[in-house]
């Protein structure tokens, strides 16, 4: 996790390793605990003053700097003078800057916070390891790292990345006493988080304004979401196919089938008689729907249409009256009939080997919400600032995106 590696003295930001012909200043006394090691500080590549074209510098002074670090109590920097503008600036070893706390320690503090410790708990743990850092410094390190994580849907973050299918969902977090709507988009195939952004609302136009740039950036063909009408409209207006999460639809359908079946068995509702459908037939149709929702065969759409037509004559009750069973069954079959192509899309979308590309769920999005947003948020009982809600969630998601190969958190503070 460290950007400070052993005793290799490299400089950050405006300095790099010099060519062999350039002057290299060696600092013979770098304190590492009770030992001393020689560290090489590289020659600056450009002047630290903004706009100065200077590339030639004079080493002026060797200076010592005390730091808070797991290995080094003190490092040595060099002061250089620019021969073009006369500006004098310091060049530090890699992993150290003008601040007292090294980037290695800041990286450790951020890592512990992301793993679930509070700012105060991080202070206690680091203190037990002999690293003196207050919880305010931990807070600053976390906020600084969060600020350096870009909005993930911005151009540079997604530049060159391609995703055939994008999963999208909306959640909310409590921030300073009010609920903030947060949109999250992921690669629906591998689960990588593409975007976490605050949204003004959840209607179709607001979702489209947020999601369309992401779809265009990754050249997505398919939108994976729940069965909310707003996402259906977004997929239609952006010209993308849509896969509705089979888990959401399955659970909702099963609940409705059980509820309607129970009402029919009670025999108190006689609305089916008006359309000449027997209770036994209605129960059989509902059981058939439940079976089709589990099998999700594209060819069953015609069967759904036929069942819907059986209930199509059911009339909507008058204003202020409760919807009867016949009308509710009519709406249920009409909705599932219209939804069927979106629900079974994954059955026909296959790769060149004939394998299904996606599994028909929006589980990657659900996991991202749970792991990268809600899990850390629950232990905090709400954020104090909206920017913190976004920044921390993005930072955790960025770490999650790098689980396979690891993420140098200290590099975010470079």
C-alpha positions as MATLAB code, in Angstrom:
seq = 'XXXXXXXXXXXXXXXXXXXXXXXXXXXXXXXXXXXXXXXXXXXXXXXXXXXXXXXXXXXXXXXXXXXXXXXXXXXXXXXXXXXXXXXXXXXXXXXXXXXXXXXXXXXXXXXXXXXXXXXXXXXXXXXXXXXXXXXXXXXXXXXXXXXXXXXXXXXXXXXXXXXXXXXXXXXXXXXXXXXXXXXXXXXXXXXXXXXXXXXXXXXXXXXXXXXXXXXXXXXXXXXXXXXXXXXXXXXXXXXXXXXXXXXXXXXXXXXXXXXXXXXXXXXXXXXXXXXXXXXXXXXXXXXXXXXXXXXXXXXXXXXXXXXXXXXXXXXXXXXXXXXXXXXXXXXXXXXXXXXXXXXXXXXXXXXXXXXXXXXXXXXXXXXXXXXXXXXXXXXXXXXXXXXXXXXXXXXXXXXXXXXXXXXXXXXXXX';
ca = [
       0.000    0.000    0.000;
       3.021    2.253    0.288;
       4.461    4.808   -2.037;
       7.575    5.024    0.120;
       9.643    1.997   -0.820;
      12.723    1.199    1.249;
      15.491    3.717    0.769;
      15.083    4.404   -2.951;
      14.984    8.177   -3.069;
      12.681    9.320   -5.821;
      10.847   12.608   -6.126;
       7.187   13.164   -6.666;
       5.240   15.308   -9.095;
       7.615   17.531  -11.080;
      10.736   15.368  -10.818;
      11.851   12.121  -12.437;
      14.989   10.020  -12.638;
      17.672   12.099  -14.417;
      19.615   10.907  -17.463;
      23.120    9.629  -16.824;
      24.665   12.920  -17.894;
      22.848   15.008  -15.304;
      24.045   15.890  -11.841;
      22.732   13.733   -9.010;
      22.942   14.946   -5.423;
      23.536   12.204   -2.857;
      22.393   12.587    0.725;
      24.696   10.499    2.916;
      22.659   10.612    6.152;
      19.082    9.361    6.058;
      17.845    8.234    9.462;
      15.973    4.935    9.367;
      15.300    4.025   12.971;
      18.790    3.783   14.456;
      20.551    3.115   11.140;
      21.742    5.364    8.349;
      21.348    4.741    4.633;
      22.454    6.595    1.529;
      19.580    7.905   -0.565;
      19.786    9.284   -4.083;
      17.566   12.262   -4.854;
      16.893   12.650   -8.552;
      17.589   15.824  -10.472;
      14.421   17.876  -11.136;
      12.928   17.701  -14.598;
      11.153   21.048  -14.513;
      10.735   24.076  -12.281;
       8.130   23.898   -9.534;
       6.912   27.431  -10.345;
       3.922   27.300  -12.653;
       4.666   28.548  -16.160;
       8.448   28.572  -15.788;
      10.197   26.780  -18.704;
      13.396   26.215  -16.724;
      15.091   22.830  -16.983;
      18.475   23.634  -15.381;
      18.887   23.834  -11.614;
      21.581   24.433   -9.014;
      21.589   22.297   -5.824;
      21.681   24.783   -2.948;
      21.203   22.980    0.338;
      20.691   19.587    1.919;
      17.900   19.704    4.510;
      16.540   17.163    6.997;
      12.833   16.631    7.567;
      11.211   14.711   10.415;
       8.226   12.628    9.354;
       5.639   10.234   10.776;
       6.225    6.885    9.109;
       6.386    3.174    9.895;
      10.112    2.923    9.044;
      11.637    6.376    8.648;
      11.796    8.974   11.384;
      13.657   11.422    9.214;
      14.402   11.922    5.526;
      16.678   14.260    3.637;
      15.572   16.587    0.865;
      17.476   18.927   -1.444;
      16.762   22.578   -2.165;
      17.267   23.496   -5.816;
      17.392   26.905   -7.469;
      15.985   27.355  -10.962;
      18.533   29.050  -13.237;
      15.735   30.622  -15.305;
      13.544   32.309  -12.697;
      15.576   31.976   -9.503;
      12.797   30.100   -7.709;
      14.080   27.819   -4.929;
      12.124   24.649   -4.173;
      12.553   21.371   -2.349;
      12.776   17.893   -3.853;
      11.702   15.086   -1.515;
      12.221   11.318   -1.675;
       9.347    9.320   -3.077;
       6.419    9.006   -0.672;
       7.185   12.242    1.175;
       6.026   15.775    0.518;
       5.884   19.022    2.461;
       3.489   17.458    4.989;
       4.717   15.730    8.135;
       2.825   12.443    7.658;
       4.182   10.159    4.954;
       1.974    8.865    2.171;
       2.524    5.331    3.423;
       0.894    6.162    6.776;
      -1.906    8.075    5.070;
      -2.493    5.069    2.839;
      -2.692    2.781    5.875;
      -5.169    5.147    7.540;
      -7.387    5.249    4.456;
      -7.241    1.463    4.113;
      -8.348    0.935    7.731;
     -11.191    3.401    7.338;
     -12.417    1.673    4.191;
     -12.347   -1.641    6.049;
     -14.893   -0.258    8.508;
     -12.978    1.421   11.328;
     -14.043    4.864   12.502;
     -11.626    7.797   12.436;
     -11.055    7.401   16.172;
     -10.515    3.652   15.876;
      -7.911    4.188   13.155;
      -6.087    6.591   15.481;
      -6.067    3.954   18.241;
      -4.840    1.143   15.970;
      -2.047    3.220   14.449;
      -1.110    4.501   17.891;
      -0.735    0.924   19.134;
       1.708    0.387   16.266;
       3.772    3.354   17.387;
       2.487    5.711   14.700;
       1.342    8.992   16.183;
      -1.510   10.302   14.035;
      -4.707   11.959   15.282;
      -8.216   11.214   14.063;
      -8.379   14.648   12.438;
      -5.372   13.700   10.313;
      -7.108   10.421    9.457;
     -10.189   12.368    8.384;
      -8.100   14.668    6.194;
      -6.324   11.721    4.573;
      -9.618    9.992    3.756;
     -11.196   13.162    2.389;
      -8.112   13.940    0.308;
      -8.124   10.446   -1.182;
     -11.858   10.705   -1.880;
     -11.418   14.055   -3.623;
      -8.844   12.545   -5.949;
     -11.246    9.851   -7.163;
     -12.923   11.390  -10.208;
     -16.594   11.113  -11.010;
     -16.409    7.685  -12.574;
     -18.485    8.595  -15.589;
     -16.085   11.329  -16.595;
     -14.164   10.948  -19.836;
     -10.736    9.955  -18.508;
     -12.131    7.359  -16.124;
     -14.002    5.483  -18.883;
     -11.676    6.338  -21.760;
     -11.078    3.229  -23.841;
     -13.285    1.022  -21.652;
     -16.036   -0.931  -23.400;
     -19.024   -2.692  -21.852;
     -21.664   -4.506  -23.884;
     -24.207   -4.265  -21.073;
     -24.570   -1.647  -18.336;
     -26.479   -2.353  -15.128;
     -28.131    0.673  -13.532;
     -29.981    1.241  -10.291;
     -30.887    3.984   -7.849;
     -30.518    4.023   -4.083;
     -30.520    6.650   -1.344;
     -28.359    7.585    1.633;
     -29.154    9.824    4.561;
     -27.061   12.975    4.613;
     -27.374   15.602    7.334;
     -30.978   14.669    8.039;
     -32.224   14.332    4.468;
     -32.205   11.568    1.887;
     -29.894   11.929   -1.111;
     -30.625    9.988   -4.300;
     -27.577    8.184   -5.684;
     -27.342    6.498   -9.082;
     -24.920    3.643   -9.701;
     -23.942    2.097  -13.026;
     -21.843   -1.053  -13.427;
     -20.565   -3.334  -16.140;
     -23.351   -5.928  -16.119;
     -20.948   -8.664  -17.242;
     -18.042   -8.358  -14.781;
     -19.468   -6.029  -12.108;
     -16.958   -3.178  -12.425;
     -18.410    0.086  -11.155;
     -18.636    2.713  -13.892;
     -20.357    5.566  -12.105;
     -21.642    6.729   -8.740;
     -23.398   10.090   -8.911;
     -25.912   12.169   -7.017;
     -29.200   12.486   -8.903;
     -31.816   15.245   -8.600;
     -34.603   12.653   -8.840;
     -35.712    9.346  -10.305;
     -37.956   10.309  -13.222;
     -37.172    9.237  -16.778;
     -35.660   12.525  -17.946;
     -33.325   12.768  -14.957;
     -32.229    9.152  -15.332;
     -31.654    9.655  -19.049;
     -29.509   12.759  -18.487;
     -27.363   10.741  -16.081;
     -27.219    7.369  -17.844;
     -27.008    8.258  -21.539;
     -23.446    9.710  -21.388;
     -22.281    6.530  -19.639;
     -23.894    4.298  -22.261;
     -22.277    6.334  -25.027;
     -18.863    6.359  -23.332;
     -18.650    2.567  -23.040;
     -20.557    1.874  -26.278;
     -23.167   -0.220  -24.457;
     -25.793   -2.204  -26.338;
     -27.984   -3.263  -23.415;
     -29.349   -1.667  -20.236;
     -29.943   -4.024  -17.292;
     -32.278   -2.684  -14.599;
     -35.331   -3.393  -12.494;
     -38.791   -3.120  -14.055;
     -39.306    0.575  -13.242;
     -41.018    2.413  -16.103;
     -38.381    5.167  -16.018;
     -35.597    2.752  -17.015;
     -37.780    1.299  -19.782;
     -38.211    4.774  -21.204;
     -34.482    5.468  -20.971;
     -33.603    2.290  -22.884;
     -36.189    3.049  -25.571;
     -35.176    6.692  -26.026;
     -31.453    5.894  -26.155;
     -31.976    3.073  -28.659;
     -30.690    0.309  -26.368;
     -32.126   -3.112  -25.700;
     -33.173   -3.792  -22.125;
     -32.929   -6.741  -19.793;
     -35.277   -6.452  -16.832;
     -33.969   -8.195  -13.728;
     -35.630  -11.600  -13.569;
     -35.253  -11.720   -9.786;
     -37.267   -8.537   -9.256;
     -40.022   -9.605  -11.629;
     -40.092  -13.146  -10.252;
     -40.533  -12.029   -6.648;
     -43.181   -9.447   -7.506;
     -45.126  -11.908   -9.652;
     -45.084  -14.637   -7.021;
     -46.365  -12.232   -4.360;
     -49.207  -11.052   -6.598;
     -50.155  -14.590   -7.626;
     -50.333  -15.700   -3.994;
     -52.367  -12.660   -2.981;
     -54.878  -12.959   -5.846;
     -55.211  -16.724   -5.427;
     -56.029  -16.286   -1.742;
     -58.760  -13.742   -2.548;
     -60.298  -16.048   -5.174;
     -60.352  -18.993   -2.759;
     -62.150  -16.895   -0.154;
     -65.037  -16.503   -2.617;
     -65.924  -12.960   -1.516;
     -65.081  -11.269   -4.833;
     -67.528  -12.041   -7.681;
     -66.016   -9.829  -10.380;
     -64.877  -12.846  -12.434;
     -68.513  -13.766  -13.083;
     -69.008  -10.564  -15.083;
     -66.419  -11.691  -17.668;
     -67.549  -15.328  -17.559;
     -64.361  -16.753  -16.052;
     -64.689  -19.393  -13.355;
     -62.609  -19.220  -10.159;
     -61.020  -22.550  -11.058;
     -59.950  -21.180  -14.447;
     -58.492  -18.050  -12.854;
     -56.497  -20.115  -10.363;
     -55.208  -22.266  -13.201;
     -54.163  -19.176  -15.190;
     -52.329  -17.714  -12.203;
     -50.504  -21.003  -11.622;
     -49.561  -21.058  -15.309;
     -48.158  -17.523  -15.028;
     -46.088  -18.523  -12.013;
     -44.608  -21.442  -13.952;
     -43.839  -19.267  -16.994;
     -42.119  -16.646  -14.828;
     -39.744  -19.355  -13.609;
     -39.058  -20.890  -17.043;
     -38.888  -17.541  -18.929;
     -39.155  -19.003  -22.417;
     -39.378  -16.344  -25.160;
     -42.021  -18.372  -27.027;
     -44.442  -18.124  -24.073;
     -45.349  -14.551  -25.003;
     -48.139  -15.801  -27.275;
     -49.584  -17.830  -24.405;
     -49.560  -14.751  -22.172;
     -51.389  -12.798  -24.842;
     -54.089  -15.469  -25.028;
     -54.605  -15.459  -21.261;
     -54.708  -11.664  -21.181;
     -57.450  -11.599  -23.813;
     -59.551  -13.797  -21.534;
     -59.588  -10.991  -18.962;
     -59.440   -8.026  -21.334;
     -63.121   -7.152  -20.808;
     -62.686   -6.595  -17.071;
     -63.741   -3.037  -16.300;
     -61.959   -0.553  -14.110;
     -63.957    0.174  -10.940;
     -65.334    3.656  -10.458;
     -63.378    6.493   -8.909;
     -62.616    5.873   -5.266;
     -63.492    2.185   -5.435;
     -61.074   -0.653   -4.782;
     -59.801   -2.613   -7.788;
     -61.501   -5.989   -7.977;
     -59.824   -9.334   -8.702;
     -60.799   -9.489  -12.381;
     -59.316   -6.068  -13.134;
     -56.143   -6.818  -11.172;
     -55.635  -10.125  -13.020;
     -56.198   -8.318  -16.312;
     -53.510   -5.743  -15.466;
     -51.103   -8.418  -14.237;
     -51.256  -10.446  -17.450;
     -51.149   -7.332  -19.638;
     -48.035   -6.096  -17.847;
     -46.219   -9.445  -18.056;
     -47.214   -9.884  -21.709;
     -45.733   -6.466  -22.596;
     -42.712   -7.047  -20.352;
     -41.888  -10.492  -21.758;
     -39.375   -9.419  -24.484;
     -37.424   -7.402  -21.891;
     -37.611  -10.210  -19.332;
     -36.404  -12.936  -21.714;
     -33.914  -10.852  -23.711;
     -30.920  -12.666  -22.207;
     -32.168  -15.993  -23.602;
     -31.529  -14.843  -27.168;
     -28.492  -12.581  -26.609;
     -25.576  -14.965  -26.944;
     -21.906  -14.910  -27.884;
     -20.359  -16.554  -30.917;
     -20.182  -19.875  -29.056;
     -23.880  -19.833  -28.256;
     -23.478  -18.991  -24.551;
     -25.686  -16.452  -22.798;
     -23.749  -13.213  -22.258;
     -25.647  -12.122  -19.137;
     -27.634  -14.106  -16.583;
     -30.800  -12.008  -16.665;
     -30.322  -10.416  -13.231;
     -29.075   -7.052  -12.050;
     -27.103   -8.710   -9.252;
     -23.852   -6.899  -10.046;
     -25.584   -3.586   -9.388;
     -27.241   -4.885   -6.228;
     -23.898   -6.129   -4.907;
     -22.199   -2.832   -5.693;
     -24.877   -0.934   -3.767;
     -24.562   -3.277   -0.806;
     -20.774   -3.595   -0.729;
     -19.555   -0.174   -1.833;
     -22.337    2.150   -0.585;
     -24.604    0.657    2.080;
     -22.156   -1.492    4.060;
     -19.905    1.426    5.058;
     -22.837    3.806    5.342;
     -24.782    1.694    7.861;
     -22.096    1.857   10.540;
     -21.912    5.645   10.197;
     -25.650    6.310   10.673;
     -25.554    8.896    7.909;
     -23.084   11.309    6.315;
     -22.610   14.933    7.312;
     -21.868   16.244    3.807;
     -23.216   15.249    0.403;
     -19.731   15.364   -1.069;
     -18.563   12.879    1.557;
     -21.385   10.506    0.657;
     -20.287   10.512   -2.971;
     -16.552   10.678   -2.341;
     -16.393    7.801    0.149;
     -18.659    5.609   -1.988;
     -16.536    6.289   -5.072;
     -13.331    5.605   -3.164;
     -14.613    2.257   -1.847;
     -15.905    1.339   -5.310;
     -12.537    2.219   -6.863;
     -10.826   -0.085   -4.365;
     -13.400   -2.750   -5.204;
     -12.645   -2.407   -8.900;
      -9.005   -3.214   -8.121;
      -9.578   -6.221   -5.869;
      -7.906   -8.582   -8.326;
      -4.642   -6.662   -8.716;
      -4.649   -4.371   -5.679;
      -4.770   -0.594   -5.339;
      -2.009    1.669   -3.996;
      -4.119    4.032   -1.907;
      -1.072    6.173   -1.172;
      -0.790    6.876   -4.900;
      -4.106    8.732   -4.728;
      -2.391   11.283   -2.504;
       0.663   11.643   -4.723;
];
